[in-house]
């Protein structure tokens, strides 16, 4: 089971992507939400991203979000009770079995692994179907994890 989404990420697109991933389980939905929000906040609204959800042979689910800025690295912050933001990576760190960053020339991929798959193990829309309102979206099913 694999799913790949390519889109320019915006604050408005995040809930739609989360809805597309609902069958992959709440942990996947929350991790993708946090990673996409980080791209919007730290790389910029409208940044082209690739989201991958990959079923691993050991039963885990791997989530990857790639963006074109290899310099904007995620940092877990300690938010105070009064802070309105800064908890996203702490949430990711709490949900994920492990996570990290792979940097390459011209892009980076932030990834995490969570237990299991969603109940259906498939995307909530058929490949290439629909898209997000007003946004170009390409959904590509694949069978093998990306390098």
N, C-alpha and C positions, 0 to 999 in steps of 0.2 A: 504494500500500500504506500503510495507516494502521491504528493500533490505539489504543484508549483504554481505560484501566482506572481505575476509581474505587473506592477502598477506604480504610478506616481503617488506617493503616500501623502495624505492630508489628514488633518484632525477629523474631518467628516468621513473619510474612508475607513478609519480604524474600526468603528462599530460594524460596518458592512463586512470587513474582512473577518472580524470575530464571528459574525453570523454565518459566513461561509464555512467556518471551521467548527461549528457547533458539534458535529458528529465525531470530531476527533477528541472530544472531552474538554472539561473545564480547565485542566492544567495547561493544555495546548493553547486554548483560547486566551487564557490570562498571560501566558508567556509571550505569545505573538503580540497581544495588546501592548505589553510593556516595551517590547523591542521596537515596535513601530512608533510608539509615542516617543521613545528616545531619539529615533531618526528625525521625527518632526521637530522636536525640541532642540536637538544639538547639531543636526546637519541642515535641516530646513524643510519647510512646507513644500510639497510638490517634488521632493527628491524621488528619483526612480529607484525602486527596491525590488528585490526578489525574495519571496517568502517560500520556504520549502518545509513540508511536513513529511517525514520519512519514517516508515515502519522499519525497525531494525530487527535482525535475526534473533536477538535475545529478548524480544518482546517490548523493548523500550520504544518510545517515539522520540525522534530527533527533530527539533525545530531549528531552522536557520533563517536569518534575515540578513541579506547582503545589501550594502549601499556603496556609493562611489567615493566615500571619504575615509581613507585608511588612517587618518590622523585623529579623528574624533572617536576616541576610545571610551568604552563604558567604564564607569567608576561607581562602586557601591558607596553610597553616602549614608551618613547617619542623620536622618531628618529629626528635628525636634517636634514636639507636639504642635507647635505653632506654625511650622513650615507647611505650605500648601502643596509642595512637590518634593521630589527627592527620594521617594520610596520605591520606585519602579524596579530597580535592580535588587533591592532588598527582597521584594516580592519574588522576583525571578530566582534569586539565590535560595529562598525558602522552598519554592516549588520544585526546582530542578534537582535531579540527582547529581548533575555536574553541568558546568557551562564554561564557555570560553570565547576567545576571539581568534580568528585566523585573518591575518593581514596579508595582502598581496599588492602588487603594483596597481594602483588605480581603484582599489576597493577593499572592503573588509566584510567578513561574515561573522556575526555574533550568533552563537549556537547554544542550545541547551538540550538536555535529554531528560524526559520524564517517564514515569512508569506507564506501561501499557498504551493502548490505543483507545479511541472512542468506541462506543458501542457498535457502530456500523462499520468502522474502519475505512470509510470512503468519504469523499467530499459531499457536501450537501447540494452541489449543483453538478450537472454533467460536464465533462471536459469541454472547454470552449463555450460553455453556455452562459448567456446573459452578460455578466460583468457587473460592475458597480455603476450606478446611475451617473452619467456624465464623465466616467473615467474609463480609459482603455484598460482592459484587464485580459490577461491571457492565462488560462488555467491549463496546465499540461500534466496529465498523469504520466508517471514513469514507474519503473520497477526496480531501479537500483539507486542507492545513495549516491549523491554527488561527491566528487573528490574533495 
